[in-house]
């Protein structure tokens, strides 16, 4: 179900004023990626980019064309690992957040 414009504007406003919420949203996007939830990853990352650095800013930070970055994070996007990690790295730098991977075992 697509998000409403009002909801997206509410999220954007909170991302702009709340650094902890920004960090949590970026973390959630990367966790969804690592869990294999591709649709959620693209949607959350796209909303995060729109609400923070914007696609032009992300393109400049990654040395990629903005249209390419938009397509990569779009509904049918399929970025390479190099491009995806470049995007995540740029988002970490712009937000001042450093994500870390921790191994945990799930109960069988």
C-alpha positions as CSV (number, residue, x, y, z in Angstrom):
1,X,0.0,0.0,0.0
2,X,1.6,3.3,-1.0
3,X,2.2,5.9,1.6
4,X,0.1,9.1,1.5
5,X,1.7,12.5,0.8
6,X,0.7,13.7,4.3
7,X,2.5,10.8,5.9
8,X,5.6,11.3,3.8
9,X,5.6,15.0,4.7
10,X,5.3,14.1,8.4
11,X,8.3,11.7,8.1
12,X,10.3,14.4,6.2
13,X,9.6,17.0,8.9
14,X,10.7,14.6,11.7
15,X,13.8,13.6,9.8
16,X,14.8,17.2,9.5
17,X,14.4,18.0,13.2
18,X,15.3,14.7,14.9
19,X,18.8,13.3,14.5
20,X,18.0,10.1,16.4
21,X,15.0,9.4,14.1
22,X,17.3,10.0,11.1
23,X,19.8,7.5,12.4
24,X,17.0,4.9,13.2
25,X,15.5,5.2,9.7
26,X,18.9,4.7,8.1
27,X,19.6,1.7,10.3
28,X,16.1,0.2,9.5
29,X,16.8,0.6,5.8
30,X,20.1,-1.2,6.0
31,X,18.7,-3.9,8.3
32,X,15.9,-4.5,5.8
33,X,18.5,-4.8,3.1
34,X,20.6,-7.3,5.1
35,X,17.4,-9.3,5.8
36,X,16.6,-9.5,2.1
37,X,13.5,-7.3,2.2
38,X,14.3,-5.6,-1.1
39,X,11.1,-3.7,-1.5
40,X,11.2,-2.1,2.0
41,X,14.9,-1.2,1.5
42,X,14.3,0.7,-1.7
43,X,11.2,2.5,-0.3
44,X,12.8,3.5,3.0
45,X,16.1,4.5,1.4
46,X,14.3,6.6,-1.2
47,X,12.2,8.3,1.4
48,X,15.3,8.9,3.5
49,X,17.2,10.4,0.6
50,X,14.3,12.7,-0.4
51,X,13.9,13.9,3.2
52,X,17.6,14.5,3.9
53,X,20.4,15.0,1.3
54,X,18.2,14.8,-1.8
55,X,19.1,12.9,-5.0
56,X,21.3,15.7,-6.3
57,X,23.3,15.8,-3.1
58,X,23.6,12.1,-3.0
59,X,24.7,12.0,-6.6
60,X,27.4,14.5,-5.9
61,X,28.6,12.6,-2.8
62,X,28.8,9.3,-4.8
63,X,30.0,10.7,-8.1
64,X,27.1,9.1,-9.8
65,X,24.5,10.8,-12.1
66,X,21.4,11.7,-10.1
67,X,19.0,9.9,-12.5
68,X,21.0,6.7,-12.0
69,X,20.8,7.0,-8.3
70,X,17.0,7.6,-8.6
71,X,16.6,4.5,-10.8
72,X,18.7,2.4,-8.4
73,X,16.5,3.2,-5.5
74,X,13.3,3.1,-7.5
75,X,10.7,0.4,-7.5
76,X,12.5,-1.6,-10.2
77,X,16.0,-0.6,-9.2
78,X,18.8,-3.1,-8.9
79,X,22.0,-1.4,-7.8
80,X,25.3,-3.2,-7.8
81,X,26.9,-3.9,-4.5
82,X,29.6,-1.3,-5.2
83,X,26.9,1.4,-5.9
84,X,24.7,0.4,-3.0
85,X,27.6,0.5,-0.5
86,X,28.7,3.9,-2.0
87,X,25.2,5.2,-1.4
88,X,25.1,3.8,2.2
89,X,28.6,5.3,2.9
90,X,27.5,8.7,1.6
91,X,24.4,8.6,3.7
92,X,26.4,7.7,6.8
93,X,28.8,10.6,6.2
94,X,26.0,13.1,5.6
95,X,24.1,12.1,8.7
96,X,27.1,11.7,11.0
97,X,26.1,8.1,11.7
98,X,28.4,5.1,11.5
99,X,26.5,1.8,11.1
100,X,28.1,-1.4,12.3
101,X,27.3,-5.0,11.6
102,X,26.9,-7.3,14.6
103,X,26.5,-11.1,14.3
104,X,23.7,-12.7,16.3
105,X,22.3,-16.1,16.2
106,X,18.5,-16.7,15.9
107,X,16.9,-19.5,17.9
108,X,16.0,-22.4,15.6
